[in-house]
Amino acid sequence: MTAESFIERWRSSGAAERANYVLFLSELCDLLEVPRPEPASLPERVRGVRGYLLQTPAPAPPETVARNFMRARSPEVRSILETLVALGHAKSEAGSYWV
């Protein structure tokens, strides 16, 4: 795939990159000839979720947090968030989480 064909393909996506971000980023990695992202280990995922909460100014539901990570599923993110709460590294109320 050339840069021009990549741009043309995603230009006509109607700004659906976020909905198709895994495919978008995979194709972008291929175009740039860099390795595709590997799935993160559990400790890396926990650090990533906590880091996201530290940077987020308002409480966030698991679905919002999950959208910021490739291949993250809301149930797994919810489990990580609940673990952070149990360990005292996050707070929760009404289904939203913050640090």
Protein Blocks (a to p, Z undefined) as FASTA:
>chain_A
ZZklmmmmmmmnooplmmmmmmmmmmmmmmnopacdddddfklmmmmmmmmmmmpmbdcd
fklmmmmpghiafklmmmmmmmmmmnopacceehiacZZ
